[in-house]
Amino acid sequence: MDNELARILIERRELLTVMRHLKRAGIDYGKSISRNTGLPLQNVLEILDELEKLGLIERVQGKVLKRSEARYKLSNEVRKHHVYYRLSRQGELILRELRSSES
């Protein structure tokens, strides 16, 4: 695991909060993340930009999302009207490593 990334995530817990939410949700967008985590929307949008630049999350391409991918969606399929994000492979690995080091 990249020690620098781990240090950033440990120092800035709100980054970790958003990543953990995306782990649970699968795929989600800024306003929904804000509602579910209790973080202000502007903060969430800045965090999403930062996590994307760090390579820990990625934007989701396509026009339609299925509920099997976006677990917090109520209908079976939704047309995308927002910018949706999910954890990248690197983000998944770092979360897993942090969880095992906390145990």
C-alpha positions as CSV (number, residue, x, y, z in Angstrom):
1,M,0.0,0.0,0.0
2,D,1.2,3.5,-0.7
3,N,2.2,5.0,2.7
4,E,1.6,8.5,1.5
5,L,-2.0,7.8,0.4
6,A,-2.6,6.0,3.7
7,R,-1.3,8.9,5.7
8,I,-3.6,11.4,3.7
9,L,-6.6,9.2,4.4
10,I,-5.9,8.8,8.1
11,E,-5.3,12.5,8.5
12,R,-8.4,13.5,6.6
13,R,-11.1,11.2,7.9
14,E,-13.8,12.8,5.6
15,L,-12.0,11.3,2.6
16,L,-12.2,7.9,4.2
17,T,-15.9,8.6,5.0
18,V,-16.7,9.2,1.3
19,M,-14.7,6.1,0.2
20,R,-16.5,3.9,2.8
21,H,-19.8,5.2,1.6
22,L,-18.9,4.4,-2.0
23,K,-17.9,0.9,-0.9
24,R,-21.3,0.3,0.6
25,A,-23.3,2.1,-2.2
26,G,-21.3,0.7,-5.2
27,I,-22.0,3.7,-7.3
28,D,-23.3,7.1,-6.1
29,Y,-23.3,10.9,-6.9
30,G,-22.4,13.9,-4.8
31,K,-25.7,15.0,-3.4
32,S,-26.7,11.5,-2.4
33,I,-23.3,11.0,-0.7
34,S,-23.8,14.3,1.1
35,R,-27.2,13.1,2.4
36,N,-26.0,9.7,3.5
37,T,-22.7,10.9,5.2
38,G,-24.0,14.1,6.7
39,L,-21.1,16.0,5.1
40,P,-21.9,19.4,3.4
41,L,-22.4,19.1,-0.4
42,Q,-19.6,21.5,-1.2
43,N,-17.2,19.5,0.9
44,V,-18.3,16.2,-0.7
45,L,-17.8,17.7,-4.2
46,E,-14.3,18.8,-3.3
47,I,-13.5,15.5,-1.7
48,L,-14.7,13.7,-4.9
49,D,-12.4,15.8,-7.0
50,E,-9.5,15.1,-4.7
51,L,-10.1,11.4,-4.6
52,E,-10.4,11.2,-8.3
53,K,-7.1,13.1,-8.8
54,L,-5.5,10.6,-6.3
55,G,-6.8,7.7,-8.4
56,L,-8.9,6.3,-5.6
57,I,-12.3,6.8,-7.3
58,E,-13.4,6.9,-10.9
59,R,-16.4,8.4,-12.9
60,V,-19.0,5.9,-14.1
61,Q,-19.6,6.0,-17.9
62,G,-22.9,5.2,-19.6
63,K,-26.4,6.5,-19.7
64,V,-28.2,4.0,-17.5
65,L,-27.5,2.5,-14.1
66,K,-28.9,-0.7,-12.7
67,R,-29.8,-1.1,-9.1
68,S,-27.5,-4.0,-8.8
69,E,-24.6,-1.5,-9.4
70,A,-26.0,1.5,-7.5
71,R,-27.4,-0.2,-4.4
72,Y,-29.1,3.0,-3.0
73,K,-31.3,3.5,-6.0
74,L,-34.9,2.6,-5.6
75,S,-35.9,1.6,-9.1
76,N,-34.4,-1.2,-11.2
77,E,-32.9,1.2,-13.7
78,V,-32.2,4.9,-13.7
79,R,-31.1,7.3,-16.4
80,K,-28.1,9.2,-15.2
81,H,-28.7,12.9,-14.5
82,H,-25.6,13.4,-12.3
83,V,-21.9,12.6,-12.3
84,Y,-21.7,9.1,-10.7
85,Y,-18.5,7.7,-9.0
86,R,-17.3,4.4,-7.8
87,L,-14.1,3.2,-6.1
88,S,-11.3,2.4,-8.4
89,R,-9.3,-0.8,-8.0
90,Q,-6.6,1.1,-6.1
91,G,-9.3,2.6,-3.8
92,E,-10.7,-0.8,-3.1
93,L,-7.2,-2.2,-2.2
94,I,-6.3,0.7,0.0
95,L,-9.7,0.5,1.9
96,R,-9.1,-3.3,2.4
97,E,-5.5,-2.7,3.6
98,L,-6.6,0.1,6.1
99,R,-9.4,-2.2,7.4
100,S,-7.0,-5.1,8.0
101,S,-4.4,-2.8,9.7
102,E,-7.1,-1.4,12.0
103,S,-8.1,-4.9,13.2
